[in-house]
């Protein structure tokens, strides 16, 4: 059974450089309960919400969360 997840981002950035995040792809490691999100997110860490629940972000780079 496949599970579909809606992901919403709240990215904190200054008004002059604020750009919406761009998701290219996602990878789920079910054994580790990890979700890898690839795209363009900026260097300033924001928050990741899945189905109205804030997720614990272990690592944030400008291209992988």
N, CA, C and O atoms as a MOPAC input file, in Angstrom:
PM7 MOZYME 1SCF
protein

 N      0.84300 1    -1.18700 1     0.00000 1
 C      0.00000 1     0.00000 1     0.00000 1
 C      0.88200 1     1.24100 1     0.00000 1
 O      1.75800 1     1.38000 1     0.85300 1
 N      0.66300 1     2.11800 1    -0.92300 1
 C      1.44500 1     3.34400 1    -0.99700 1
 C      0.81300 1     4.42900 1    -0.15700 1
 O     -0.40900 1     4.54500 1    -0.06500 1
 N      1.66600 1     5.21000 1     0.44600 1
 C      1.20800 1     6.35600 1     1.21200 1
 C      1.63800 1     7.61300 1     0.47700 1
 O      2.78400 1     7.72400 1     0.04200 1
 N      0.73800 1     8.53900 1     0.34000 1
 C      1.04300 1     9.80800 1    -0.28300 1
 C      1.09500 1    10.86300 1     0.80100 1
 O      0.21900 1    10.92400 1     1.66300 1
 N      2.11000 1    11.68200 1     0.75700 1
 C      2.35300 1    12.66100 1     1.79900 1
 C      2.31400 1    14.05100 1     1.19300 1
 O      2.94700 1    14.31500 1     0.17100 1
 N      1.57800 1    14.92200 1     1.82100 1
 C      1.57400 1    16.32000 1     1.41600 1
 C      2.60800 1    17.04800 1     2.26100 1
 O      2.59800 1    16.93800 1     3.48700 1
 N      3.48700 1    17.78000 1     1.62300 1
 C      4.55200 1    18.47400 1     2.33200 1
 C      4.41500 1    19.96800 1     2.07500 1
 O      4.30300 1    20.41400 1     0.93400 1
 N      4.42600 1    20.71800 1     3.14900 1
 C      4.34000 1    22.16300 1     3.06900 1
 C      5.54500 1    22.74100 1     3.78600 1
 O      5.92000 1    22.25900 1     4.85500 1
 N      6.15700 1    23.76800 1     3.21000 1
 C      7.33600 1    24.38200 1     3.78300 1
 C      7.03600 1    25.79000 1     4.24200 1
 O      6.32400 1    26.54100 1     3.57500 1
 N      7.58500 1    26.13500 1     5.38200 1
 C      7.62100 1    27.51500 1     5.83100 1
 C      9.09200 1    27.86100 1     5.89400 1
 O      9.79800 1    27.41100 1     6.79700 1
 N      9.55600 1    28.64200 1     4.96400 1
 C     10.96700 1    28.99000 1     4.89100 1
 C     11.13600 1    30.40500 1     5.41200 1
 O     10.49200 1    31.33600 1     4.92800 1
 N     12.00100 1    30.56100 1     6.39800 1
 C     12.27200 1    31.86600 1     6.97000 1
 C     13.41800 1    32.49600 1     6.19700 1
 O     14.52500 1    31.95700 1     6.17200 1
 N     13.16000 1    33.62300 1     5.57400 1
 C     14.19000 1    34.31700 1     4.80100 1
 C     13.89100 1    35.80600 1     4.82800 1
 O     12.76700 1    36.22400 1     5.10700 1
 N     14.89800 1    36.58900 1     4.53800 1
 C     14.67300 1    38.03400 1     4.51300 1
 C     13.80200 1    38.38700 1     3.31600 1
 O     13.77500 1    37.65800 1     2.32400 1
 N     13.10000 1    39.49300 1     3.40900 1
 C     12.16900 1    39.89500 1     2.36000 1
 C     12.87800 1    40.13400 1     1.03000 1
 O     12.29500 1    39.90200 1    -0.02900 1
 N     14.12400 1    40.59500 1     1.07000 1
 C     14.82500 1    40.90500 1    -0.17300 1
 C     15.26700 1    39.64400 1    -0.91700 1
 O     15.46900 1    39.69100 1    -2.13000 1
 N     15.41900 1    38.52400 1    -0.21800 1
 C     15.89000 1    37.31200 1    -0.88800 1
 C     14.89200 1    36.16400 1    -0.78600 1
 O     15.22900 1    35.02100 1    -1.09700 1
 N     13.68400 1    36.45400 1    -0.35800 1
 C     12.69000 1    35.40400 1    -0.15700 1
 C     12.28400 1    34.78800 1    -1.48700 1
 O     11.82800 1    35.48100 1    -2.39700 1
 N     12.45500 1    33.48800 1    -1.58300 1
 C     12.01600 1    32.74200 1    -2.74900 1
 C     11.30100 1    31.49800 1    -2.24200 1
 O     11.71100 1    30.91100 1    -1.24100 1
 N     10.25700 1    31.09800 1    -2.91100 1
 C      9.57900 1    29.88100 1    -2.46200 1
 C     10.47000 1    28.66500 1    -2.68800 1
 O     11.24200 1    28.63600 1    -3.64700 1
 N     10.37400 1    27.66300 1    -1.81900 1
 C     11.16700 1    26.45400 1    -2.01900 1
 C     10.72000 1    25.72600 1    -3.27400 1
 O      9.56300 1    25.82000 1    -3.68200 1
 N     11.64500 1    25.00100 1    -3.87900 1
 C     11.36700 1    24.24300 1    -5.08300 1
 C     11.72800 1    22.78200 1    -4.81400 1
 O     12.88500 1    22.47900 1    -4.52500 1
 N     10.76300 1    21.88300 1    -4.90500 1
 C     11.00800 1    20.45900 1    -4.69100 1
 C     11.21000 1    19.78800 1    -6.04100 1
 O     10.35000 1    19.86300 1    -6.91900 1
 N     12.36300 1    19.12700 1    -6.19800 1
 C     12.63900 1    18.36200 1    -7.41600 1
 C     12.18400 1    16.91700 1    -7.26900 1
 O     11.53700 1    16.36600 1    -8.16000 1
 N     12.52900 1    16.30800 1    -6.13700 1
 C     12.16900 1    14.90700 1    -5.90000 1
 C     12.26400 1    14.59400 1    -4.41700 1
 O     12.80300 1    15.37300 1    -3.63100 1
 N     11.72600 1    13.43300 1    -4.05200 1
 C     11.77600 1    12.97300 1    -2.66600 1
 C     12.12100 1    11.49300 1    -2.65200 1
 O     11.80100 1    10.75600 1    -3.58500 1
 N     12.78000 1    11.07100 1    -1.57700 1
 C     13.13300 1     9.68300 1    -1.39700 1
 C     12.76400 1     9.28700 1     0.02600 1
 O     13.13200 1     9.97700 1     0.97700 1
 N     12.03900 1     8.18200 1     0.17800 1
 C     11.63600 1     7.70500 1     1.49300 1
 C     12.43500 1     6.45700 1     1.82300 1
 O     12.46200 1     5.51000 1     1.03600 1
 N     13.09300 1     6.44700 1     2.99000 1
 C     13.76000 1     5.26000 1     3.51800 1
 C     12.87200 1     4.73500 1     4.63400 1
 O     12.98300 1     5.17000 1     5.78100 1
 N     11.99600 1     3.80500 1     4.30000 1
 C     11.01700 1     3.30700 1     5.26700 1
 C     11.67100 1     2.57900 1     6.43100 1
 O     11.16200 1     2.63400 1     7.55100 1
 N     12.79100 1     1.89600 1     6.19100 1
 C     13.47200 1     1.18200 1     7.27100 1
 C     13.95100 1     2.12400 1     8.36300 1
 O     13.90700 1     1.78000 1     9.54400 1
 N     14.40500 1     3.30500 1     7.97800 1
 C     14.91300 1     4.29300 1     8.93200 1
 C     13.89000 1     5.37200 1     9.26700 1
 O     14.15000 1     6.23000 1    10.11100 1
 N     12.73100 1     5.33700 1     8.61300 1
 C     11.70800 1     6.37900 1     8.77300 1
 C     12.25400 1     7.75700 1     8.41500 1
 O     11.97200 1     8.74300 1     9.09700 1
 N     13.03700 1     7.81700 1     7.34000 1
 C     13.62500 1     9.07400 1     6.87900 1
 C     13.00200 1     9.50000 1     5.55900 1
 O     12.66700 1     8.66900 1     4.71400 1
 N     12.85500 1    10.80300 1     5.40100 1
 C     12.39400 1    11.39700 1     4.15500 1
 C     13.46800 1    12.36600 1     3.68500 1
 O     13.83300 1    13.28900 1     4.41400 1
 N     13.97800 1    12.16500 1     2.47700 1
 C     14.96300 1    13.05700 1     1.87500 1
 C     14.24800 1    13.86600 1     0.80000 1
 O     13.58800 1    13.30800 1    -0.07700 1
 N     14.38500 1    15.18800 1     0.87800 1
 C     13.73100 1    16.08200 1    -0.06100 1
 C     14.81800 1    16.82600 1    -0.82900 1
 O     15.66600 1    17.49300 1    -0.23600 1
 N     14.78200 1    16.70300 1    -2.15300 1
 C     15.78900 1    17.32100 1    -3.02100 1
 C     15.16300 1    18.48800 1    -3.77000 1
 O     14.04000 1    18.39600 1    -4.26600 1
 N     15.90600 1    19.58500 1    -3.84400 1
 C     15.40300 1    20.74400 1    -4.55900 1
 C     16.24600 1    21.96700 1    -4.29400 1
 O     17.46400 1    21.87000 1    -4.13900 1
 N     15.60500 1    23.11400 1    -4.24200 1
 C     16.27500 1    24.38800 1    -3.98500 1
 C     15.56800 1    25.04300 1    -2.81200 1
 O     14.43500 1    25.50600 1    -2.94300 1
 N     16.24100 1    25.08300 1    -1.65200 1
 C     15.59700 1    25.53000 1    -0.41900 1
 C     16.25500 1    26.74400 1     0.21400 1
 O     15.69300 1    27.32200 1     1.14400 1
 N     17.41800 1    27.14400 1    -0.25600 1
 C     18.14400 1    28.24000 1     0.35900 1
 C     18.94500 1    27.74600 1     1.55100 1
 O     18.69800 1    26.66000 1     2.07400 1
 N     19.90300 1    28.55200 1     1.97200 1
 C     20.80700 1    28.15200 1     3.05300 1
 C     20.21100 1    28.37100 1     4.44100 1
 O     20.67000 1    27.76200 1     5.40800 1
 N     19.20700 1    29.22200 1     4.55400 1
 C     18.59300 1    29.50700 1     5.84800 1
 C     17.56500 1    28.42900 1     6.16000 1
 O     16.61400 1    28.22500 1     5.40600 1
 N     17.77000 1    27.73600 1     7.28900 1
 C     16.86200 1    26.64100 1     7.63500 1
 C     15.47800 1    27.16000 1     7.98700 1
 O     15.32200 1    28.10600 1     8.75900 1
 N     14.49200 1    26.52300 1     7.40600 1
 C     13.10600 1    26.83100 1     7.71200 1
 C     12.48300 1    25.67900 1     8.47700 1
 O     13.18100 1    24.95400 1     9.18600 1
 N     11.20100 1    25.50800 1     8.34300 1
 C     10.47300 1    24.43700 1     9.01100 1
 C      9.82200 1    23.55100 1     7.96200 1
 O      9.43800 1    24.01600 1     6.88900 1
 N      9.70300 1    22.28200 1     8.28100 1
 C      9.05500 1    21.32800 1     7.38900 1
 C      7.83900 1    20.76500 1     8.10400 1
 O      7.93600 1    20.27500 1     9.22900 1
 N      6.70300 1    20.84000 1     7.44400 1
 C      5.44900 1    20.33800 1     7.99600 1
 C      4.93300 1    19.22100 1     7.09600 1
 O      4.92100 1    19.35800 1     5.87200 1
 N      4.50900 1    18.11800 1     7.70500 1
 C      3.89300 1    17.02300 1     6.96400 1
 C      2.53300 1    16.77500 1     7.58700 1
 O      2.42900 1    16.45000 1     8.77000 1
 N      1.50300 1    16.92800 1     6.79100 1
 C      0.13300 1    16.70700 1     7.25800 1
 C     -0.14300 1    17.43100 1     8.57600 1
 O     -0.64600 1    16.83300 1     9.52800 1
 N      0.18600 1    18.70900 1     8.62200 1
 C     -0.04200 1    19.60200 1     9.76800 1
 C      0.81400 1    19.28100 1    10.98700 1
 O      0.52200 1    19.76800 1    12.07900 1
 N      1.85900 1    18.47900 1    10.83200 1
 C      2.75500 1    18.13200 1    11.94000 1
 C      4.15900 1    18.61800 1    11.58600 1
 O      4.68600 1    18.29300 1    10.52200 1
 N      4.76000 1    19.39800 1    12.48400 1
 C      6.12100 1    19.87200 1    12.23500 1
 C      7.11200 1    18.72700 1    12.39100 1
 O      7.09800 1    18.01400 1    13.39400 1
 N      7.97200 1    18.55900 1    11.38900 1
 C      8.95600 1    17.48000 1    11.38900 1
 C     10.27900 1    17.94600 1    11.98600 1
 O     10.62800 1    19.12400 1    11.91500 1
 N     11.00400 1    17.00300 1    12.57300 1
 C     12.34100 1    17.26700 1    13.07200 1
 C     13.30200 1    17.21400 1    11.88800 1
 O     13.44800 1    16.17000 1    11.25100 1
 N     13.95300 1    18.33100 1    11.59300 1
 C     14.89400 1    18.40000 1    10.47500 1
 C     16.28900 1    18.12500 1    11.02500 1
 O     16.81400 1    18.89300 1    11.83100 1
 N     16.88500 1    17.01600 1    10.57700 1
 C     18.22300 1    16.65000 1    11.05400 1
 C     19.32900 1    17.34500 1    10.27600 1
 O     20.39600 1    17.62500 1    10.82200 1
 N     19.07500 1    17.62500 1     8.99900 1
 C     20.10200 1    18.25000 1     8.17700 1
 C     19.42600 1    19.11500 1     7.11700 1
 O     18.46900 1    18.68600 1     6.47200 1
 N     19.92700 1    20.32400 1     6.94400 1
 C     19.36900 1    21.24500 1     5.96000 1
 C     20.52300 1    21.82500 1     5.14500 1
 O     21.42300 1    22.45700 1     5.69800 1
 N     20.49600 1    21.61200 1     3.85400 1
 C     21.41700 1    22.28800 1     2.95900 1
 C     20.56400 1    23.01800 1     1.92800 1
 O     19.33900 1    22.89500 1     1.93000 1
 N     21.20800 1    23.77400 1     1.05200 1
 C     20.42800 1    24.50300 1     0.06400 1
 C     19.78100 1    23.56800 1    -0.96600 1
 O     18.87900 1    23.98800 1    -1.69100 1
 N     20.23400 1    22.29200 1    -1.04300 1
 C     19.67300 1    21.38800 1    -2.04200 1
 C     19.07000 1    20.08500 1    -1.48600 1
 O     18.41200 1    19.35100 1    -2.22300 1
 N     19.28800 1    19.79400 1    -0.19500 1
 C     18.74100 1    18.56100 1     0.39700 1
 C     18.28800 1    18.83300 1     1.83000 1
 O     19.00100 1    19.44700 1     2.62400 1
 N     17.09800 1    18.36400 1     2.13100 1
 C     16.60100 1    18.39900 1     3.50600 1
 C     16.42700 1    16.96000 1     3.94600 1
 O     16.01400 1    16.70700 1     5.07800 1

